[in-house]
Amino acid sequence: MVEGIIYRYRCGIAWRDVPAEFGPWQTIWKRHRRYSGDGTGDKIPAGLLTEADARHEVDWSISVDLTVNRAHQHGTNLPRATGARSNYMNLFEEPDDHATGRSRGGLSTKIHALVDGKGRPLVLLIAPGQGGDAPMFTHLMDQLKINRTGPGRPRTRPDRVRGDKAYSSRAIRAHLRDRGITALIPQPSDQIGLENDAAPPAADLRPSTKRTTKAETSLNGVSTPSSSGGHWQPATTNSHSPTA
């Protein structure tokens, strides 16, 4: 069943189109819904990250980026509270706006991601399409946590953070500076020279741009409209309907 769930997400197909070799598609969907509702879908990647970090395989030079998904045609009539505040603290509670907002391209959802230096997804959050990039940064950082295999607190602080110019703000740089995290974020021309917001060394700009593609590459797998939906936990769920 788990292989069927993974295959469906990997190919971005409808549940009905999952090959019969994986079992009845209805059973696969029900297992998917159960794992999503009881938190199993989140515990599996969290456990894998814990094991990888114990083997020193997690690259803590992380990257931040996002991708935009257009809402499916069946979601255009979804009752929603436009402008409602999204809940970034309790990820099992779906917000009133269902993370769907009206942007220039129509109804859309943004998937915000933190990935490690090897492109492994560490944190995925979704928000309405009209929201900005930078305001979600602190929410992503608050959710970054990899548990230890033994005693001790989870690791929550990366060595450095890479991002594009959309994440260049005084608030973000101050947040990273206060936590002792190196910011490898290029500055827009209109910010260079501002007080307390000095540009990073020129040598840091090239790896910043290069490594940011790690986040972009990681998001390519979830950026197609057929492979992601409107449910609040994009890493583990898709939609409430088995016919989606």
C-alpha positions, 0 to 999 in steps of 0.5 A, a space after each residue: 500500500 505504501 508503494 502505491 501511495 508513493 507511486 501515485 505522488 511520484 507520477 501525479 496521477 488520479 487515485 483511480 489510475 494507480 496500477 492494480 499491482 499495488 492493490 485496489 485504489 480505494 484501499 490505497 486511498 483509505 490507507 493514505 487518509 488514515 496515515 495522514 490523519 493520525 500523523 504516520 505520514 509525518 513520522 515516517 520522513 521525520 524518522 528517516 531524517 533522524 537516522 540520516 542526521 545520526 549518520 552525519 548525512 544531513 547537510 545543514 547548509 539549508 536552502 529556502 524557496 517556494 513554488 506556486 500551484 494553481 488550484 484544481 478546477 474542482 477547488 474553484 467552488 470550495 467554500 473558504 474564508 478569504 483573507 482568513 489567518 493561516 494556522 502555522 502552529 498546529 499543522 493538523 488543523 486546516 485553516 479556514 482559507 484552506 491555503 487557497 488564495 487569489 493571486 494574479 494567476 487566479 486561485 493558487 497555493 504556495 508551497 514553502 520549503 526548507 531543504 538541506 544542502 543535498 536537496 532533502 526536504 526538511 520543512 514543507 508549509 503551504 499558504 495562500 497564493 497571494 502571500 509573500 515569500 519573506 513573511 513565511 520564513 520565520 514560520 519555516 524556521 520554527 518548524 525545523 526540527 530533527 530529533 536525536 537518536 538518543 537523549 538530547 534536544 532536537 537540532 533546530 539551528 542550521 549552519 547557514 541559510 541560502 535564499 534568493 533576493 526575495 528573502 533579503 530583509 532586515 527582519 530575516 537577517 536580524 533573525 539569523 544573526 541573533 541565532 548565530 546562523 550565517 545568511 547567504 542571501 544576495 541583496 537587491 540593489 536598493 538595499 545595498 548600503 542600508 544601515 545594519 543591513 550590509 551586503 554579504 561578502 561577494 564570495 558568498 553570492 555565487 554559492 548562494 545562487 548555486 545552492 538555492 537551486 537545491 530547493 528549486 530542484 526539490 520543489 519540482 516534484 510537487 509543482 505540478 497541479 496533478 500531484 498536489 492538492 488543497 489539503 493542509 499537510 502537503 507532505 502527507 495528504 492531497 484531498 478529502 475526496 477519493 475521486 481526486 
